[in-house]
């Protein structure tokens, strides 16, 4: 199964979902771009 790509909102580079998203125990998600170091915290999901 192919992993979907996610585009960084800062540098627009497309990276695999598993490399840039981290799930937290409180149902929030953190996006971290390894190229430009952009971080977006507390991304709301359909579960919370």
C-alpha positions in Angstrom: 0.0 0.0 0.0 1.4 3.4 -1.0 1.7 6.1 1.7 0.0 9.4 0.7 2.1 12.5 0.5 1.4 15.7 2.5 2.4 19.1 1.3 4.2 21.5 3.7 2.3 24.8 3.9 5.5 26.7 4.3 8.0 25.3 1.6 5.4 23.4 -0.4 7.6 20.2 -0.5 5.6 17.0 -0.7 6.7 14.3 1.8 5.2 11.0 2.9 2.5 11.2 5.6 4.4 8.9 7.9 7.5 11.2 8.0 5.7 14.5 8.8 2.7 13.8 11.1 2.8 12.8 14.7 -0.3 11.7 16.6 -0.6 12.7 20.2 -2.6 10.9 22.9 -5.1 13.7 23.2 -6.2 13.2 19.5 -4.2 16.2 18.2 -1.7 15.9 15.4 1.7 17.7 14.9 3.1 18.5 11.4 6.8 18.8 11.2 8.7 19.5 7.9 12.2 18.0 8.0 13.3 20.3 5.2 12.3 23.8 6.4 11.7 22.9 10.1 8.1 24.3 9.9 5.9 23.1 12.8 2.2 23.2 13.0 0.7 22.0 16.3 -2.7 21.0 17.5 -4.2 20.0 14.2 -7.7 19.0 14.9 -8.9 15.7 13.6 -12.4 14.2 13.1 -12.0 12.5 16.5 -11.2 15.6 18.5 
